[in-house]
Amino acid sequence: MELKTQTIKELKQIVEKDYGVLLSDEEAQEFGISMLKLTRLGLTAIARADEMKNSPVAARVSCTLEQNTSE
């Protein structure tokens, strides 16, 4: 995966402005790809958690037939 030249330039500007760190083109490329992978991983985890929450199997597991009283 390769980032566009303009994307690398913008990422370098953002990192410099927000963190005061100057990145080379190669560092910005690696950093940008790492951010994309991390974002994809997070979105996948959220989607899977949402699927589990909406799954009929998960609903059956979380819904017990025991009494809710202390008596």
PyMOL Python script that loads the backbone (N, CA, C, O; Angstrom):
from pymol import cmd

cmd.read_pdbstr("""\
ATOM      1  N   MET A   1       0.849  -1.165   0.000  1.00  0.00           N
ATOM      2  CA  MET A   1       0.000   0.000   0.000  1.00  0.00           C
ATOM      3  C   MET A   1       0.900   1.236   0.000  1.00  0.00           C
ATOM      4  O   MET A   1       1.885   1.303   0.736  1.00  0.00           O
ATOM      5  N   GLU A   2       0.553   2.187  -0.818  1.00  0.00           N
ATOM      6  CA  GLU A   2       1.318   3.433  -0.904  1.00  0.00           C
ATOM      7  C   GLU A   2       0.377   4.612  -0.759  1.00  0.00           C
ATOM      8  O   GLU A   2      -0.716   4.614  -1.326  1.00  0.00           O
ATOM      9  N   LEU A   3       0.797   5.611  -0.003  1.00  0.00           N
ATOM     10  CA  LEU A   3       0.016   6.836   0.132  1.00  0.00           C
ATOM     11  C   LEU A   3       0.376   7.787  -1.002  1.00  0.00           C
ATOM     12  O   LEU A   3       1.501   7.785  -1.503  1.00  0.00           O
ATOM     13  N   LYS A   4      -0.594   8.593  -1.393  1.00  0.00           N
ATOM     14  CA  LYS A   4      -0.343   9.596  -2.433  1.00  0.00           C
ATOM     15  C   LYS A   4       0.622  10.656  -1.907  1.00  0.00           C
ATOM     16  O   LYS A   4       0.703  10.893  -0.702  1.00  0.00           O
ATOM     17  N   THR A   5       1.336  11.275  -2.806  1.00  0.00           N
ATOM     18  CA  THR A   5       2.306  12.305  -2.447  1.00  0.00           C
ATOM     19  C   THR A   5       1.644  13.438  -1.670  1.00  0.00           C
ATOM     20  O   THR A   5       2.200  13.919  -0.683  1.00  0.00           O
ATOM     21  N   GLN A   6       0.477  13.861  -2.102  1.00  0.00           N
ATOM     22  CA  GLN A   6      -0.242  14.937  -1.415  1.00  0.00           C
ATOM     23  C   GLN A   6      -0.645  14.517  -0.006  1.00  0.00           C
ATOM     24  O   GLN A   6      -0.602  15.328   0.919  1.00  0.00           O
ATOM     25  N   THR A   7      -1.032  13.267   0.161  1.00  0.00           N
ATOM     26  CA  THR A   7      -1.423  12.755   1.476  1.00  0.00           C
ATOM     27  C   THR A   7      -0.227  12.764   2.427  1.00  0.00           C
ATOM     28  O   THR A   7      -0.360  13.147   3.589  1.00  0.00           O
ATOM     29  N   ILE A   8       0.933  12.345   1.939  1.00  0.00           N
ATOM     30  CA  ILE A   8       2.149  12.359   2.748  1.00  0.00           C
ATOM     31  C   ILE A   8       2.485  13.780   3.166  1.00  0.00           C
ATOM     32  O   ILE A   8       2.834  14.032   4.319  1.00  0.00           O
ATOM     33  N   LYS A   9       2.379  14.700   2.229  1.00  0.00           N
ATOM     34  CA  LYS A   9       2.676  16.107   2.507  1.00  0.00           C
ATOM     35  C   LYS A   9       1.744  16.640   3.591  1.00  0.00           C
ATOM     36  O   LYS A   9       2.193  17.300   4.528  1.00  0.00           O
ATOM     37  N   GLU A  10       0.455  16.356   3.469  1.00  0.00           N
ATOM     38  CA  GLU A  10      -0.522  16.832   4.451  1.00  0.00           C
ATOM     39  C   GLU A  10      -0.283  16.196   5.822  1.00  0.00           C
ATOM     40  O   GLU A  10      -0.390  16.870   6.846  1.00  0.00           O
ATOM     41  N   LEU A  11       0.035  14.920   5.843  1.00  0.00           N
ATOM     42  CA  LEU A  11       0.303  14.236   7.106  1.00  0.00           C
ATOM     43  C   LEU A  11       1.528  14.836   7.793  1.00  0.00           C
ATOM     44  O   LEU A  11       1.522  15.044   9.006  1.00  0.00           O
ATOM     45  N   LYS A  12       2.568  15.111   7.025  1.00  0.00           N
ATOM     46  CA  LYS A  12       3.767  15.733   7.584  1.00  0.00           C
ATOM     47  C   LYS A  12       3.444  17.094   8.191  1.00  0.00           C
ATOM     48  O   LYS A  12       3.952  17.430   9.260  1.00  0.00           O
ATOM     49  N   GLN A  13       2.597  17.885   7.513  1.00  0.00           N
ATOM     50  CA  GLN A  13       2.215  19.192   8.025  1.00  0.00           C
ATOM     51  C   GLN A  13       1.421  19.067   9.323  1.00  0.00           C
ATOM     52  O   GLN A  13       1.645  19.832  10.260  1.00  0.00           O
ATOM     53  N   ILE A  14       0.504  18.119   9.385  1.00  0.00           N
ATOM     54  CA  ILE A  14      -0.319  17.924  10.581  1.00  0.00           C
ATOM     55  C   ILE A  14       0.552  17.513  11.771  1.00  0.00           C
ATOM     56  O   ILE A  14       0.409  18.056  12.866  1.00  0.00           O
ATOM     57  N   VAL A  15       1.451  16.556  11.553  1.00  0.00           N
ATOM     58  CA  VAL A  15       2.317  16.078  12.636  1.00  0.00           C
ATOM     59  C   VAL A  15       3.236  17.196  13.118  1.00  0.00           C
ATOM     60  O   VAL A  15       3.458  17.347  14.319  1.00  0.00           O
ATOM     61  N   GLU A  16       3.765  17.975  12.186  1.00  0.00           N
ATOM     62  CA  GLU A  16       4.637  19.084  12.575  1.00  0.00           C
ATOM     63  C   GLU A  16       3.865  20.134  13.361  1.00  0.00           C
ATOM     64  O   GLU A  16       4.341  20.616  14.388  1.00  0.00           O
ATOM     65  N   LYS A  17       2.679  20.489  12.885  1.00  0.00           N
ATOM     66  CA  LYS A  17       1.882  21.527  13.545  1.00  0.00           C
ATOM     67  C   LYS A  17       1.419  21.073  14.925  1.00  0.00           C
ATOM     68  O   LYS A  17       1.526  21.828  15.892  1.00  0.00           O
ATOM     69  N   ASP A  18       0.906  19.847  15.028  1.00  0.00           N
ATOM     70  CA  ASP A  18       0.320  19.373  16.281  1.00  0.00           C
ATOM     71  C   ASP A  18       1.346  18.881  17.291  1.00  0.00           C
ATOM     72  O   ASP A  18       1.148  19.038  18.496  1.00  0.00           O
ATOM     73  N   TYR A  19       2.446  18.285  16.817  1.00  0.00           N
ATOM     74  CA  TYR A  19       3.408  17.662  17.725  1.00  0.00           C
ATOM     75  C   TYR A  19       4.814  18.227  17.645  1.00  0.00           C
ATOM     76  O   TYR A  19       5.672  17.865  18.451  1.00  0.00           O
ATOM     77  N   GLY A  20       5.064  19.109  16.686  1.00  0.00           N
ATOM     78  CA  GLY A  20       6.386  19.701  16.552  1.00  0.00           C
ATOM     79  C   GLY A  20       7.451  18.715  16.093  1.00  0.00           C
ATOM     80  O   GLY A  20       8.637  18.893  16.372  1.00  0.00           O
ATOM     81  N   VAL A  21       7.021  17.677  15.388  1.00  0.00           N
ATOM     82  CA  VAL A  21       7.944  16.637  14.926  1.00  0.00           C
ATOM     83  C   VAL A  21       8.017  16.688  13.399  1.00  0.00           C
ATOM     84  O   VAL A  21       6.998  16.683  12.709  1.00  0.00           O
ATOM     85  N   LEU A  22       9.251  16.737  12.894  1.00  0.00           N
ATOM     86  CA  LEU A  22       9.452  16.717  11.453  1.00  0.00           C
ATOM     87  C   LEU A  22       9.660  15.280  10.997  1.00  0.00           C
ATOM     88  O   LEU A  22      10.562  14.599  11.484  1.00  0.00           O
ATOM     89  N   LEU A  23       8.840  14.820  10.076  1.00  0.00           N
ATOM     90  CA  LEU A  23       8.966  13.468   9.539  1.00  0.00           C
ATOM     91  C   LEU A  23       9.529  13.517   8.128  1.00  0.00           C
ATOM     92  O   LEU A  23       9.248  14.442   7.365  1.00  0.00           O
ATOM     93  N   SER A  24      10.320  12.518   7.795  1.00  0.00           N
ATOM     94  CA  SER A  24      10.753  12.370   6.402  1.00  0.00           C
ATOM     95  C   SER A  24       9.575  11.795   5.615  1.00  0.00           C
ATOM     96  O   SER A  24       8.582  11.363   6.201  1.00  0.00           O
ATOM     97  N   ASP A  25       9.690  11.791   4.304  1.00  0.00           N
ATOM     98  CA  ASP A  25       8.630  11.210   3.484  1.00  0.00           C
ATOM     99  C   ASP A  25       8.432   9.728   3.823  1.00  0.00           C
ATOM    100  O   ASP A  25       7.303   9.240   3.874  1.00  0.00           O
ATOM    101  N   GLU A  26       9.539   9.023   4.053  1.00  0.00           N
ATOM    102  CA  GLU A  26       9.452   7.596   4.369  1.00  0.00           C
ATOM    103  C   GLU A  26       8.775   7.367   5.720  1.00  0.00           C
ATOM    104  O   GLU A  26       7.955   6.460   5.864  1.00  0.00           O
ATOM    105  N   GLU A  27       9.121   8.194   6.707  1.00  0.00           N
ATOM    106  CA  GLU A  27       8.503   8.076   8.032  1.00  0.00           C
ATOM    107  C   GLU A  27       7.015   8.390   7.969  1.00  0.00           C
ATOM    108  O   GLU A  27       6.202   7.710   8.596  1.00  0.00           O
ATOM    109  N   ALA A  28       6.661   9.425   7.207  1.00  0.00           N
ATOM    110  CA  ALA A  28       5.253   9.781   7.061  1.00  0.00           C
ATOM    111  C   ALA A  28       4.485   8.667   6.345  1.00  0.00           C
ATOM    112  O   ALA A  28       3.341   8.374   6.693  1.00  0.00           O
ATOM    113  N   GLN A  29       5.110   8.057   5.359  1.00  0.00           N
ATOM    114  CA  GLN A  29       4.499   6.940   4.639  1.00  0.00           C
ATOM    115  C   GLN A  29       4.210   5.789   5.606  1.00  0.00           C
ATOM    116  O   GLN A  29       3.096   5.266   5.634  1.00  0.00           O
ATOM    117  N   GLU A  30       5.203   5.398   6.392  1.00  0.00           N
ATOM    118  CA  GLU A  30       5.048   4.299   7.344  1.00  0.00           C
ATOM    119  C   GLU A  30       4.014   4.641   8.420  1.00  0.00           C
ATOM    120  O   GLU A  30       3.183   3.809   8.783  1.00  0.00           O
ATOM    121  N   PHE A  31       4.079   5.868   8.920  1.00  0.00           N
ATOM    122  CA  PHE A  31       3.154   6.308   9.952  1.00  0.00           C
ATOM    123  C   PHE A  31       1.720   6.326   9.427  1.00  0.00           C
ATOM    124  O   PHE A  31       0.797   5.885  10.112  1.00  0.00           O
ATOM    125  N   GLY A  32       1.540   6.832   8.223  1.00  0.00           N
ATOM    126  CA  GLY A  32       0.208   6.885   7.627  1.00  0.00           C
ATOM    127  C   GLY A  32      -0.381   5.500   7.409  1.00  0.00           C
ATOM    128  O   GLY A  32      -1.559   5.274   7.683  1.00  0.00           O
ATOM    129  N   ILE A  33       0.415   4.593   6.928  1.00  0.00           N
ATOM    130  CA  ILE A  33      -0.047   3.218   6.714  1.00  0.00           C
ATOM    131  C   ILE A  33      -0.392   2.567   8.059  1.00  0.00           C
ATOM    132  O   ILE A  33      -1.397   1.865   8.171  1.00  0.00           O
ATOM    133  N   SER A  34       0.437   2.800   9.068  1.00  0.00           N
ATOM    134  CA  SER A  34       0.146   2.255  10.399  1.00  0.00           C
ATOM    135  C   SER A  34      -1.174   2.805  10.940  1.00  0.00           C
ATOM    136  O   SER A  34      -1.955   2.068  11.543  1.00  0.00           O
ATOM    137  N   MET A  35      -1.419   4.080  10.727  1.00  0.00           N
ATOM    138  CA  MET A  35      -2.681   4.680  11.179  1.00  0.00           C
ATOM    139  C   MET A  35      -3.874   4.063  10.453  1.00  0.00           C
ATOM    140  O   MET A  35      -4.912   3.808  11.064  1.00  0.00           O
ATOM    141  N   LEU A  36      -3.726   3.826   9.166  1.00  0.00           N
ATOM    142  CA  LEU A  36      -4.809   3.206   8.399  1.00  0.00           C
ATOM    143  C   LEU A  36      -5.085   1.786   8.877  1.00  0.00           C
ATOM    144  O   LEU A  36      -6.243   1.389   9.008  1.00  0.00           O
ATOM    145  N   LYS A  37      -4.030   1.021   9.139  1.00  0.00           N
ATOM    146  CA  LYS A  37      -4.202  -0.345   9.632  1.00  0.00           C
ATOM    147  C   LYS A  37      -4.866  -0.358  11.006  1.00  0.00           C
ATOM    148  O   LYS A  37      -5.754  -1.171  11.265  1.00  0.00           O
ATOM    149  N   LEU A  38      -4.438   0.537  11.878  1.00  0.00           N
ATOM    150  CA  LEU A  38      -5.018   0.627  13.212  1.00  0.00           C
ATOM    151  C   LEU A  38      -6.486   1.030  13.146  1.00  0.00           C
ATOM    152  O   LEU A  38      -7.311   0.496  13.888  1.00  0.00           O
ATOM    153  N   THR A  39      -6.817   1.964  12.264  1.00  0.00           N
ATOM    154  CA  THR A  39      -8.200   2.386  12.089  1.00  0.00           C
ATOM    155  C   THR A  39      -9.047   1.235  11.578  1.00  0.00           C
ATOM    156  O   THR A  39     -10.155   1.018  12.068  1.00  0.00           O
ATOM    157  N   ARG A  40      -8.545   0.498  10.604  1.00  0.00           N
ATOM    158  CA  ARG A  40      -9.270  -0.658  10.064  1.00  0.00           C
ATOM    159  C   ARG A  40      -9.508  -1.698  11.154  1.00  0.00           C
ATOM    160  O   ARG A  40     -10.595  -2.270  11.245  1.00  0.00           O
ATOM    161  N   LEU A  41      -8.498  -1.941  11.977  1.00  0.00           N
ATOM    162  CA  LEU A  41      -8.620  -2.899  13.070  1.00  0.00           C
ATOM    163  C   LEU A  41      -9.686  -2.452  14.073  1.00  0.00           C
ATOM    164  O   LEU A  41     -10.505  -3.255  14.519  1.00  0.00           O
ATOM    165  N   GLY A  42      -9.667  -1.183  14.415  1.00  0.00           N
ATOM    166  CA  GLY A  42     -10.661  -0.657  15.352  1.00  0.00           C
ATOM    167  C   GLY A  42     -12.065  -0.732  14.796  1.00  0.00           C
ATOM    168  O   GLY A  42     -12.992  -1.111  15.512  1.00  0.00           O
ATOM    169  N   LEU A  43     -12.244  -0.380  13.538  1.00  0.00           N
ATOM    170  CA  LEU A  43     -13.565  -0.431  12.921  1.00  0.00           C
ATOM    171  C   LEU A  43     -14.079  -1.864  12.827  1.00  0.00           C
ATOM    172  O   LEU A  43     -15.272  -2.113  13.001  1.00  0.00           O
ATOM    173  N   THR A  44     -13.180  -2.801  12.551  1.00  0.00           N
ATOM    174  CA  THR A  44     -13.567  -4.211  12.502  1.00  0.00           C
ATOM    175  C   THR A  44     -14.012  -4.684  13.880  1.00  0.00           C
ATOM    176  O   THR A  44     -15.012  -5.392  14.000  1.00  0.00           O
ATOM    177  N   ALA A  45     -13.286  -4.303  14.909  1.00  0.00           N
ATOM    178  CA  ALA A  45     -13.648  -4.691  16.269  1.00  0.00           C
ATOM    179  C   ALA A  45     -15.004  -4.117  16.661  1.00  0.00           C
ATOM    180  O   ALA A  45     -15.809  -4.808  17.285  1.00  0.00           O
ATOM    181  N   ILE A  46     -15.262  -2.875  16.306  1.00  0.00           N
ATOM    182  CA  ILE A  46     -16.553  -2.254  16.604  1.00  0.00           C
ATOM    183  C   ILE A  46     -17.669  -2.960  15.860  1.00  0.00           C
ATOM    184  O   ILE A  46     -18.731  -3.212  16.430  1.00  0.00           O
ATOM    185  N   ALA A  47     -17.444  -3.283  14.590  1.00  0.00           N
ATOM    186  CA  ALA A  47     -18.465  -3.970  13.800  1.00  0.00           C
ATOM    187  C   ALA A  47     -18.765  -5.351  14.372  1.00  0.00           C
ATOM    188  O   ALA A  47     -19.925  -5.757  14.437  1.00  0.00           O
ATOM    189  N   ARG A  48     -17.730  -6.073  14.785  1.00  0.00           N
ATOM    190  CA  ARG A  48     -17.942  -7.406  15.365  1.00  0.00           C
ATOM    191  C   ARG A  48     -18.683  -7.315  16.695  1.00  0.00           C
ATOM    192  O   ARG A  48     -19.550  -8.141  16.979  1.00  0.00           O
ATOM    193  N   ALA A  49     -18.350  -6.330  17.502  1.00  0.00           N
ATOM    194  CA  ALA A  49     -19.047  -6.153  18.778  1.00  0.00           C
ATOM    195  C   ALA A  49     -20.511  -5.824  18.530  1.00  0.00           C
ATOM    196  O   ALA A  49     -21.389  -6.304  19.246  1.00  0.00           O
ATOM    197  N   ASP A  50     -20.771  -5.015  17.527  1.00  0.00           N
ATOM    198  CA  ASP A  50     -22.149  -4.661  17.185  1.00  0.00           C
ATOM    199  C   ASP A  50     -22.908  -5.881  16.680  1.00  0.00           C
ATOM    200  O   ASP A  50     -24.082  -6.059  17.006  1.00  0.00           O
ATOM    201  N   GLU A  51     -22.248  -6.721  15.888  1.00  0.00           N
ATOM    202  CA  GLU A  51     -22.877  -7.953  15.407  1.00  0.00           C
ATOM    203  C   GLU A  51     -23.232  -8.872  16.568  1.00  0.00           C
ATOM    204  O   GLU A  51     -24.312  -9.462  16.596  1.00  0.00           O
ATOM    205  N   MET A  52     -22.319  -8.988  17.524  1.00  0.00           N
ATOM    206  CA  MET A  52     -22.568  -9.840  18.687  1.00  0.00           C
ATOM    207  C   MET A  52     -23.729  -9.299  19.516  1.00  0.00           C
ATOM    208  O   MET A  52     -24.539 -10.063  20.040  1.00  0.00           O
ATOM    209  N   LYS A  53     -23.798  -7.976  19.628  1.00  0.00           N
ATOM    210  CA  LYS A  53     -24.860  -7.351  20.416  1.00  0.00           C
ATOM    211  C   LYS A  53     -26.220  -7.586  19.767  1.00  0.00           C
ATOM    212  O   LYS A  53     -27.216  -7.763  20.470  1.00  0.00           O
ATOM    213  N   ASN A  54     -26.276  -7.589  18.449  1.00  0.00           N
ATOM    214  CA  ASN A  54     -27.530  -7.732  17.719  1.00  0.00           C
ATOM    215  C   ASN A  54     -27.834  -9.173  17.315  1.00  0.00           C
ATOM    216  O   ASN A  54     -28.858  -9.437  16.684  1.00  0.00           O
ATOM    217  N   SER A  55     -26.963 -10.094  17.671  1.00  0.00           N
ATOM    218  CA  SER A  55     -27.139 -11.494  17.306  1.00  0.00           C
ATOM    219  C   SER A  55     -28.204 -12.157  18.181  1.00  0.00           C
ATOM    220  O   SER A  55     -28.225 -11.934  19.391  1.00  0.00           O
ATOM    221  N   PRO A  56     -29.091 -12.969  17.592  1.00  0.00           N
ATOM    222  CA  PRO A  56     -30.077 -13.671  18.400  1.00  0.00           C
ATOM    223  C   PRO A  56     -29.418 -14.622  19.395  1.00  0.00           C
ATOM    224  O   PRO A  56     -29.958 -14.846  20.479  1.00  0.00           O
ATOM    225  N   VAL A  57     -28.277 -15.177  19.052  1.00  0.00           N
ATOM    226  CA  VAL A  57     -27.568 -16.074  19.969  1.00  0.00           C
ATOM    227  C   VAL A  57     -27.099 -15.289  21.185  1.00  0.00           C
ATOM    228  O   VAL A  57     -27.257 -15.743  22.318  1.00  0.00           O
ATOM    229  N   ALA A  58     -26.529 -14.125  20.958  1.00  0.00           N
ATOM    230  CA  ALA A  58     -26.061 -13.303  22.077  1.00  0.00           C
ATOM    231  C   ALA A  58     -27.238 -12.871  22.939  1.00  0.00           C
ATOM    232  O   ALA A  58     -27.111 -12.806  24.162  1.00  0.00           O
ATOM    233  N   ALA A  59     -28.375 -12.576  22.329  1.00  0.00           N
ATOM    234  CA  ALA A  59     -29.553 -12.170  23.092  1.00  0.00           C
ATOM    235  C   ALA A  59     -30.013 -13.304  23.992  1.00  0.00           C
ATOM    236  O   ALA A  59     -30.395 -13.060  25.136  1.00  0.00           O
ATOM    237  N   ARG A  60     -29.987 -14.537  23.504  1.00  0.00           N
ATOM    238  CA  ARG A  60     -30.391 -15.682  24.317  1.00  0.00           C
ATOM    239  C   ARG A  60     -29.429 -15.900  25.474  1.00  0.00           C
ATOM    240  O   ARG A  60     -29.852 -16.262  26.572  1.00  0.00           O
ATOM    241  N   VAL A  61     -28.169 -15.688  25.246  1.00  0.00           N
ATOM    242  CA  VAL A  61     -27.179 -15.888  26.292  1.00  0.00           C
ATOM    243  C   VAL A  61     -27.329 -14.837  27.376  1.00  0.00           C
ATOM    244  O   VAL A  61     -27.217 -15.151  28.561  1.00  0.00           O
ATOM    245  N   SER A  62     -27.578 -13.602  26.992  1.00  0.00           N
ATOM    246  CA  SER A  62     -27.651 -12.526  27.972  1.00  0.00           C
ATOM    247  C   SER A  62     -29.001 -12.451  28.678  1.00  0.00           C
ATOM    248  O   SER A  62     -29.119 -11.750  29.683  1.00  0.00           O
ATOM    249  N   CYS A  63     -29.994 -13.131  28.198  1.00  0.00           N
ATOM    250  CA  CYS A  63     -31.329 -13.085  28.766  1.00  0.00           C
ATOM    251  C   CYS A  63     -31.574 -14.370  29.565  1.00  0.00           C
ATOM    252  O   CYS A  63     -31.812 -15.428  28.982  1.00  0.00           O
ATOM    253  N   THR A  64     -31.518 -14.280  30.876  1.00  0.00           N
ATOM    254  CA  THR A  64     -31.715 -15.471  31.706  1.00  0.00           C
ATOM    255  C   THR A  64     -33.159 -15.588  32.111  1.00  0.00           C
ATOM    256  O   THR A  64     -33.908 -14.614  32.050  1.00  0.00           O
ATOM    257  N   LEU A  65     -33.562 -16.792  32.532  1.00  0.00           N
ATOM    258  CA  LEU A  65     -34.933 -17.049  32.949  1.00  0.00           C
ATOM    259  C   LEU A  65     -35.053 -17.119  34.472  1.00  0.00           C
ATOM    260  O   LEU A  65     -36.087 -17.539  34.991  1.00  0.00           O
ATOM    261  N   GLU A  66     -34.026 -16.722  35.174  1.00  0.00           N
ATOM    262  CA  GLU A  66     -34.028 -16.742  36.621  1.00  0.00           C
ATOM    263  C   GLU A  66     -34.843 -15.577  37.168  1.00  0.00           C
ATOM    264  O   GLU A  66     -35.026 -14.563  36.494  1.00  0.00           O
ATOM    265  N   GLN A  67     -35.327 -15.729  38.385  1.00  0.00           N
ATOM    266  CA  GLN A  67     -36.092 -14.669  39.019  1.00  0.00           C
ATOM    267  C   GLN A  67     -35.208 -13.467  39.284  1.00  0.00           C
ATOM    268  O   GLN A  67     -34.018 -13.608  39.562  1.00  0.00           O
ATOM    269  N   ASN A  68     -35.793 -12.289  39.197  1.00  0.00           N
ATOM    270  CA  ASN A  68     -35.051 -11.063  39.446  1.00  0.00           C
ATOM    271  C   ASN A  68     -35.296 -10.524  40.843  1.00  0.00           C
ATOM    272  O   ASN A  68     -34.886  -9.404  41.147  1.00  0.00           O
ATOM    273  N   THR A  69     -35.954 -11.290  41.700  1.00  0.00           N
ATOM    274  CA  THR A  69     -36.238 -10.846  43.069  1.00  0.00           C
ATOM    275  C   THR A  69     -35.291 -11.525  44.038  1.00  0.00           C
ATOM    276  O   THR A  69     -34.681 -12.543  43.711  1.00  0.00           O
ATOM    277  N   SER A  70     -35.170 -10.975  45.204  1.00  0.00           N
ATOM    278  CA  SER A  70     -34.283 -11.561  46.207  1.00  0.00           C
ATOM    279  C   SER A  70     -35.018 -12.567  47.086  1.00  0.00           C
ATOM    280  O   SER A  70     -34.388 -13.203  47.931  1.00  0.00           O
ATOM    281  N   GLU A  71     -36.309 -12.729  46.921  1.00  0.00           N
ATOM    282  CA  GLU A  71     -37.092 -13.651  47.759  1.00  0.00           C
ATOM    283  C   GLU A  71     -36.951 -15.075  47.312  1.00  0.00           C
ATOM    284  O   GLU A  71     -37.544 -15.972  47.910  1.00  0.00           O
TER     285      GLU A  71
END
""", "prot")
cmd.dss("prot")
cmd.show_as("cartoon", "prot")
cmd.util.cbc("prot")
cmd.orient("prot")
